[in-house]
Amino acid sequence: MHVPPRRIGGRGLEVGAIGLGCMSMTGVYDVDQRQDERSEATIARAVDLGATLVDTADAYGPFTNELLVGRALATRGRQAVLSTKVGLVGRSDGAVLRNARPDHIRTAADASLRRLQAEQIDLYILHAVDPLVPVEESWGAMAQAVQDGKVRSLGIMTEDISLVAKLQQLFPVTAVMAEYSLWSQQNDALVRWCGQRGIGVLAKSPAGRGFLTGTLKPGRRFAWTDLRSKLGQFSAESLEANTVWVDLLRAVGKRHRASPGQIALAWVLAQGEHVVPLTGTKRPDHLDENLRASEIELSALDLRQLAGEDVTEELAAATAESGN
């Protein structure tokens, strides 16, 4: 198995069609299950299998996530495509502050390079707009990091099309990071807009923070340290009401001999060649399962069924034709 490549943005950035998001490796979900050695093995295996985009941020930890990624990739040189973020400052007490001042961005880029043990950041993402700093100034400092050779290309985490359009006029936007999954399609317009302009989309939470894998039962309780304990989507009532999505994924997965999570990732991949889902697994075996989604080609019928359309008659006709 080898994940095929995709080219995103206009600056020649080639990444695996599925990327690896490392945030949960040092917190956010199942904090008590943190195992750095296993996570490092997962990162290394992802790159070896072609999932070359490895995404982190200086705010994760803070700093511990970048250090983890740096250790994992220390012997893999330029095989990985490193993505990290700036603009949020994580504190040891769990609080997160915004800081996208140009002077902070300059020092933060240098610090990230040291922690990542890298000579260049492939994709530098503005984690959040700082309300106290004109976004043009923040973006200008990041663009200067490109001119200085510390950074290869720029991205932003946002759902605001107008903001991306503004930044695109100042310096090319290679990728936009936003939540996107079968369960969370509020960014459909953003995905289409980016595709029309050659801008990549890094899809956060493509498996609905684990819900679309079908492994989270309605009665599941989350520890207070788990982000999902604070999200209304993961209340028992919401999980019960949304099981229809998992049922659809199971139905389509049965035809492809694939799990609901694999079909969820395949759905994101089917939304355009400029879309790269970021799988957030911490385990090598789960990684292998997720990456197999890159081998699944969903049909028009599959996509219509996942959209909630009634395809009963077409499925019956297809079954009769195949003789099964």
C-alpha positions in Angstrom: 0.0 0.0 0.0 1.3 3.5 -0.9 -0.8 6.6 -0.7 -0.9 8.5 -4.0 0.2 12.1 -4.2 -1.9 15.2 -4.6 -0.6 18.7 -5.6 -2.0 21.6 -3.6 -1.7 25.3 -4.2 0.3 27.1 -6.8 3.8 26.7 -5.4 4.3 23.1 -6.3 3.6 21.5 -2.9 3.1 17.8 -3.4 1.7 15.8 -0.5 0.1 12.4 0.1 -3.6 12.3 -0.6 -4.2 11.6 3.1 -2.2 13.5 5.7 -1.5 12.9 9.4 -2.7 15.3 12.0 -0.7 15.0 15.2 -2.6 17.2 17.6 -4.2 14.3 19.6 -0.8 12.6 20.2 0.0 15.0 23.0 -3.6 15.9 24.2 -7.1 16.8 23.3 -8.6 13.3 23.0 -7.9 10.4 25.4 -5.2 12.3 27.2 -4.6 9.4 29.6 -3.6 7.2 26.7 -0.6 9.2 25.5 2.3 7.0 24.4 5.0 9.0 22.7 7.0 6.0 21.4 3.9 4.6 19.7 3.0 8.0 18.2 6.5 8.5 16.9 6.2 5.1 15.2 2.9 6.1 13.7 4.4 9.3 12.2 7.3 7.5 10.7 5.1 4.8 9.2 2.8 7.4 7.7 5.6 9.0 5.8 7.0 5.6 4.7 3.5 4.7 3.3 3.2 8.0 1.3 1.1 10.0 3.8 3.8 12.6 3.7 2.0 15.7 5.1 2.6 15.8 8.9 0.7 18.5 10.6 1.4 20.0 14.0 1.5 23.4 15.8 3.6 25.2 18.4 0.5 25.6 20.5 -0.1 21.9 20.9 1.4 21.0 24.3 2.5 23.7 24.1 5.7 22.8 22.1 5.6 19.0 23.0 3.8 18.1 19.8 6.5 19.7 17.5 9.2 18.1 19.6 7.5 14.7 19.1 7.3 15.2 15.3 10.9 16.3 15.2 12.1 13.2 17.0 9.9 10.9 14.8 11.3 12.4 11.5 14.9 13.0 12.6 16.1 10.2 10.3 13.7 10.8 7.4 15.1 14.0 6.1 13.0 15.6 3.3 10.6 12.6 2.9 8.0 14.4 5.0 6.1 17.6 4.2 6.1 19.5 7.5 3.1 21.7 8.3 3.0 23.7 11.5 1.1 26.7 12.8 1.5 30.1 14.5 -0.8 32.6 16.0 -2.0 30.7 19.1 0.1 30.5 22.3 -0.7 27.5 24.5 0.1 27.8 28.2 0.9 25.0 30.6 -2.4 25.6 32.5 -4.4 24.8 29.4 -5.3 28.4 28.4 -4.7 29.4 24.8 -4.0 33.1 23.8 -3.9 34.7 20.4 -0.6 36.3 19.3 0.0 37.0 15.6 2.3 40.0 16.0 5.0 40.1 13.3 7.8 40.0 15.9 6.2 36.9 17.5 5.8 35.2 14.2 9.5 35.8 13.4 10.7 34.2 16.6 8.1 31.5 16.6 9.2 30.3 13.1 12.8 30.0 14.3 11.7 28.1 17.4 9.5 25.7 15.4 12.4 24.9 13.1 14.6 24.0 16.1 11.9 21.8 17.6 11.1 20.1 14.3 14.8 19.6 13.6 14.2 21.0 10.2 15.8 23.5 7.8 12.5 24.6 6.3 8.8 24.5 7.2 6.9 23.3 4.1 3.6 24.8 5.1 3.3 27.5 7.7 -0.3 28.0 8.8 -1.8 31.0 10.5 -3.6 29.2 13.3 -5.9 32.1 14.2 -6.4 35.8 13.4 -5.3 38.1 16.2 -8.0 40.8 16.8 -5.3 43.1 18.1 -3.2 42.9 14.9 -4.2 43.7 11.3 -4.2 40.4 9.5 -2.2 41.9 6.7 0.7 42.5 9.1 0.6 38.9 10.3 0.5 37.6 6.8 3.3 39.9 5.7 5.5 38.5 8.5 4.8 35.0 7.3 5.5 35.9 3.7 8.8 37.4 4.8 9.6 34.0 6.3 9.1 32.5 2.8 11.4 35.2 1.4 14.0 34.4 4.0 13.9 30.7 3.1 12.6 29.5 6.5 9.2 28.6 5.0 8.2 27.2 1.7 4.5 28.1 1.5 1.6 29.6 3.6 -1.8 28.5 4.7 -4.5 29.6 7.1 -7.1 27.9 9.4 -10.4 29.6 8.7 -13.9 29.1 7.3 -14.1 32.7 6.0 -13.9 32.9 2.2 -13.5 36.6 2.2 -10.5 36.4 4.4 -8.8 33.9 2.2 -9.5 36.1 -0.8 -7.9 39.1 0.9 -4.8 37.1 1.8 -4.5 35.6 -1.6 -4.1 39.1 -3.1 -1.2 39.8 -0.7 0.7 36.5 -0.9 -0.4 33.1 -2.4 -2.4 30.9 -0.1 -1.3 27.3 -0.7 -3.9 25.7 1.6 -6.9 26.4 3.9 -7.5 24.2 6.9 -11.1 23.8 8.0 -13.4 21.1 9.5 -14.9 19.0 6.8 -16.6 15.6 6.8 -19.7 13.8 5.7 -21.1 14.8 9.1 -19.9 18.4 9.0 -20.5 19.9 5.5 -20.9 23.5 6.5 -17.8 24.4 4.6 -19.0 23.0 1.2 -18.8 26.5 -0.4 -15.3 27.1 0.9 -14.1 23.7 -0.5 -15.6 24.6 -3.9 -14.2 28.1 -3.9 -10.7 26.9 -3.1 -10.9 24.2 -5.8 -11.8 26.8 -8.4 -8.7 28.8 -7.5 -6.1 26.1 -7.1 -6.0 26.4 -3.3 -5.7 23.2 -1.3 -8.1 22.3 1.5 -6.8 20.4 4.5 -9.9 18.7 6.0 -9.8 18.6 9.8 -11.8 15.9 11.6 -12.7 14.0 8.4 -14.0 11.1 10.5 -16.1 13.4 12.7 -13.7 13.2 15.6 -14.1 9.5 15.7 -17.9 9.4 15.4 -18.0 8.3 11.7 -15.8 5.3 12.5 -18.9 3.7 14.1 -17.0 2.9 17.3 -18.6 5.6 19.5 -21.9 4.3 20.9 -24.6 6.8 22.0 -24.0 6.0 25.7 -20.3 6.7 25.4 -19.0 9.0 28.2 -15.9 11.1 27.7 -13.3 12.1 30.3 -13.3 15.8 31.2 -9.8 16.0 29.6 -11.3 14.9 26.3 -12.4 17.8 24.1 -15.5 15.9 23.0 -16.9 16.1 26.5 -17.4 19.8 25.9 -19.0 19.5 22.4 -22.8 19.3 22.0 -22.3 17.0 19.0 -21.1 14.3 21.4 -23.9 14.3 23.9 -25.8 11.0 24.2 -28.8 12.5 22.5 -26.8 13.9 19.6 -24.9 10.6 19.0 -28.2 8.7 19.0 -29.8 11.1 16.5 -26.9 11.0 14.2 -26.5 7.3 13.9 -28.0 7.6 10.4 -24.7 8.8 9.1 -22.9 5.7 10.4 -25.6 3.5 9.0 -25.1 5.0 5.5 -21.3 4.5 5.8 -21.8 0.9 6.8 -24.1 0.2 3.9 -21.7 1.7 1.3 -18.7 0.0 3.1 -20.3 -3.4 2.8 -20.1 -3.1 -1.0 -16.4 -2.1 -0.8 -15.5 -4.4 2.0 -14.5 -1.4 4.0 -15.1 0.1 7.4 -17.3 3.2 8.1 -14.2 5.2 8.8 -12.6 4.2 5.6 -15.6 5.2 3.6 -15.8 8.5 5.5 -12.2 9.3 4.4 -13.0 8.2 0.9 -15.9 10.6 0.8 -13.7 13.5 1.7 -11.2 12.4 -1.0 -14.0 12.3 -3.6 -14.8 16.0 -3.0 -11.9 17.1 -5.2 -8.2 16.5 -6.0 -7.4 19.6 -4.0 -8.8 18.1 -0.8 -6.5 16.3 1.7 -8.1 14.7 4.8 -6.0 14.8 7.9 -6.4 11.5 9.8 -5.7 11.9 13.5 -4.8 8.4 14.6 -2.1 7.7 17.2 -1.6 4.0 16.4 0.2 2.3 13.5 -2.5 -0.3 13.0 -5.3 2.3 12.9 -3.1 4.3 10.5 -2.9 1.4 8.1 -6.7 1.0 8.1 -7.2 4.7 7.5 -4.7 4.9 4.6 -6.4 2.1 2.8 -9.2 4.7 2.1 -7.0 6.1 -0.6 -7.6 2.9 -2.6 -11.4 3.2 -2.5 -13.0 4.8 -5.4 -16.6 5.7 -4.6 -19.1 5.5 -7.5 -21.8 8.1 -8.3 -24.3 5.8 -6.7 -22.2 5.5 -3.5 -22.1 9.3 -3.3 -25.8 9.7 -3.8 -26.5 7.2 -1.1 -24.2 9.0 1.3 -26.0 12.2 0.5 -29.2 10.5 1.8 -30.9 9.9 -1.5 -33.1 6.8 -1.9 -31.2 4.5 -4.2 -33.1 1.3 -3.3 -34.3 0.6 -6.9 -30.9 1.2 -8.4 -29.2 -1.1 -5.9 -31.8 -3.8 -6.6 -31.2 -3.5 -10.3 -27.4 -3.6 -9.9 -27.7 -6.7 -7.7 -30.0 -8.5 -10.2 -27.6 -7.6 -13.1 -24.6 -9.0 -11.2 -26.5 -12.2 -10.4 -25.9 -11.9 -6.6 
